[in-house]
Amino acid sequence: MSGTGQGAGRRDDARRPQDGGGTAVADRPDRSGRGGAADGREPATRSDAPSAWIVALAPVPVIVAALAMRPLVQGAQWWLSGVVFTAVLVAVMLVVRRRAPGVRFIALVATLVLGSCATAVLNDLSPLGWLDRDGALGEALAAIRLNPAPLPQTDAIRLVVTVAIGWVAGVSLFLAAIAPTVALAAVPALVVLVVPGVITGQPASPVLVVLVGIAFLGLLWLSVRPVQRAFPAAVVGAIGLVVAVGLPVVVPLNASWLSGVTGALQSPIQPGRPGTLLQLGQDLRQPNELEVLQYRSADGRPEYLKLADLDEFGSGDWVPTVTDASTSDTADQQQFAVGVNPRLANRGDVTIRVTGLSSNYLPVPSGAVSVQSRSTNLDLANWRWMGDSNTIRSTGPTTQRGSTYEVYGASTSSGEYLDAIASSGLLGRADGRGFQAPSRAQLRTDLSLPDDLPKDIASTARRVAGGATTDYEEARALEQWFRSDLFTYSETAPVEQGYDGDNMRVIDTFLRVREGYCVHFASSMAVMARTLGIPSRIAVGYRANPQQTDDGEYTVTNRQLHSWPELYIRGAGWVSFEPTPDSDAAAQPSTESSATPAPADPQTPLPAPGETAPAEASPTPTPSASAAPGAAAPGSSTGTGALGLAVGVALALVLLASPSVVRAVRRRRRLAAVRS
C-alpha cells in the first residue's frame, strides 16, 4: 500500500513521513511499530523526546561506573544504597514527567528533592534535615580528610556517597530527557569512572570500563532513532566512548598536573588519622613520581624533613601525638629544640618551598628551633609547635603551592652528628647539660609497650645487641643488623604476604620473613630499642635526596616518603637512625661507623660498634628506596600506561563502529519488513 503526496489530505496519509522526493512510504508499520522507508532510510519519530522507559534506563551506566569507587570506600552497602536511591529518583521522575511532561527542569529539581527526602526516610533520617543530620556532611568530609583509602563505611560516609551517586544519576536522567540524543547521558558516567582513578592514581579496571561501555551501548541500541540533526547520536556516542575509555587510562597515569594546580597530593600523615604507616606504604606504591617540595640548605647538604612523630605503640593503629593547641606556641615564635644537643648538631638555615603537597604538618628538619614565612599564603600564626617532637602542625589550613619558609636549627640526621656523638664523651652522662631534655612523663611514654608484645621481639633484640655496653652501641648494633644482607627491601612482599601495617604482629612476622620497606624497618627497630630500655619514636617525613639540581636546590618527590626511628641517647638527646637498606647514605655516619656487617644469624652477637672513633669521609650515595627490589621505579608507569592506552584505543575503535553496526542491522530489518 503506497501513495503519492497528492493524498496528503487523508488522515492516515497525514501521518506518513515523506522522503525528499515526496513519495510516501508504506503505511503498514514494520514489526517495530514504525514505518520503514523504501530507500533504506530510517523513519522520523513523532517527537524528539525519548520515551519514558528509555530515560529511566539512562542512569544504568552511572550505577555501573560507581563501582569504580570501591578502592575509595569499604564494603558494598554504599553502592546498594546508591542503587536504591537511583531507583527512587527514576520512580519520582516517571510520576513527575507524566504529570508535567513539558517542564523538564522542574521535573529534575522535583526528582532530586523528592528522591533525596524519600531516601532519607528509607534510612531512618529526618526528611527535612537529612543533609545536616548531626553534621553528616562535615563528618564525612572530616573522615575523607583524615583517613586513608579505602574509607570506613560510617553512616555519614554512606549517606554522602549514596546521595552523590543519586544526584549524578539524576543529572543523567535530566540529560537523557532534554538532550537531542541519549548519548549525552553517558557524560555523568564518564565523570564517575574517571574521578576515583585521579584520586588514587590507578586507572579504572579494564573490566569495569568494558561493563560501562556495554551498558552504554545497550542504552544506544534501545534508543537509536534518526533525529535529524547535524550531530547524529552515533557520532556523539562514539566520541563519548573514546573519551570514556581513554581518560581512565591516561589521566591517572599523568596526574602530576593536580599537584601543580592545587597542591592536592595529600600528606600520608594527618592529625588523628589512623593507619598512618599503612597509608605511607600505599603512597610509596603509587606508580607516579610527583614533586612535593624543593629546598636549599645553607651548607649545601641534603636534609631529612620530618612531618610528625609516632610515639604511642599500642595494639591498634599508631597515630601521631597531638599537643593541645591552647598550650603550645605558635610557629612564628622561637622554641628550644627539645632533646637536641646543639653542641653536637650542625646549625644552619634551610629554605623550603612547597610545590605540590597538601599537609597539616609542616616539613622541617628534626632539630628546628625557629621558622620564618617567606610567602603571603603561609601564616605561621595558624601553625603550632608540637611539644617535645619539634614538629609543627596546623590548626586549620594546609600547606599550599608556593608556600615558602625558612627554618633555622640543628640537623640530627647527618653523618657528622652521629660521628660527633660517638666521639663526644657525653654518652651516658646526665641529661639537661647544654640542651633541654624531654620530660620524664614523655620518656615514660616513649618506653611503653603493649601487653601483647610477642616474646620473640625482645629476645631477638637482646641477641642482636650482644655485648654492647651503652645505649648508643646497642642502637648502632640494631641499625647495622637491619642494614645487613639478612634483610631485603621490598614494597610488595608485606602486601602479598599479609603483614603490612603497624602493629606488633606485623613486626613479629617481618622479623621472620625479613622483607619489607621503611615502615617495617623503622617500627621494628623502635620497638626493639624499647625492649632494651631505650626511649624511641618513629619519624615520618621525607628522606634526604643526594641528587642536587644545577642551581643548588634539592627536589623532593612522593617517592621519598620515609619513616625512620629516633632513639633517645642519654647525654646526646634524640638521634635519628637509618635501619632501612638502600636508603640515602647521607644520613649515615662515615667509614667504620656506617659499616653494615652481615651476621649469619641474630643468635651470634655483633661486635660492639663505636669502640673506635670513626674517620672523616665523604658520604656516597646508595641506591634509593625507589630503586630497591620490589619497588616501582619512578616513571615505570610509562610502559604500563602505553599498553593500557593501546588497549583502550583498540576498544574505543570497536565501540566507535558499534553504533553504525546497530543502525545498519536495524535498517536491514526494516527494509525486509517493508518488502515483505
Secondary structure as UniProt FT lines:
FT   HELIX           5..7
FT   TURN            8..9
FT   HELIX           11..14
FT   TURN            20..21
FT   TURN            31..32
FT   TURN            38..39
FT   HELIX           52..57
FT   TURN            58..59
FT   HELIX           60..65
FT   HELIX           66..69
FT   TURN            70..72
FT   HELIX           77..99
FT   TURN            101..102
FT   HELIX           104..122
FT   TURN            123..124
FT   TURN            127..129
FT   HELIX           130..132
FT   TURN            133..134
FT   HELIX           136..146
FT   HELIX           155..178
FT   HELIX           182..185
FT   HELIX           186..200
FT   HELIX           206..223
FT   HELIX           233..253
FT   TURN            254..255
FT   HELIX           256..262
FT   TURN            271..272
FT   HELIX           276..284
FT   STRAND          291..297
FT   TURN            298..299
FT   STRAND          305..310
FT   HELIX           325..327
FT   TURN            331..332
FT   TURN            338..339
FT   TURN            342..344
FT   STRAND          346..354
FT   STRAND          361..362
FT   STRAND          367..373
FT   TURN            376..377
FT   HELIX           380..382
FT   STRAND          383..385
FT   HELIX           387..389
FT   STRAND          392..394
FT   TURN            401..402
FT   STRAND          404..411
FT   HELIX           415..422
FT   TURN            423..424
FT   TURN            427..428
FT   TURN            431..432
FT   HELIX           440..445
FT   TURN            446..447
FT   TURN            451..452
FT   HELIX           455..465
FT   TURN            466..467
FT   HELIX           471..482
FT   TURN            485..486
FT   STRAND          488..489
FT   HELIX           493..496
FT   TURN            497..498
FT   HELIX           504..513
FT   STRAND          515..516
FT   HELIX           518..531
FT   TURN            532..533
FT   STRAND          536..542
FT   TURN            550..551
FT   STRAND          554..557
FT   HELIX           558..560
FT   STRAND          561..569
FT   TURN            570..572
FT   STRAND          573..576
FT   TURN            581..582
FT   HELIX           585..587
FT   HELIX           591..594
FT   TURN            602..603
FT   TURN            609..610
FT   HELIX           625..627
FT   TURN            629..630
FT   TURN            634..636
FT   HELIX           637..675
//
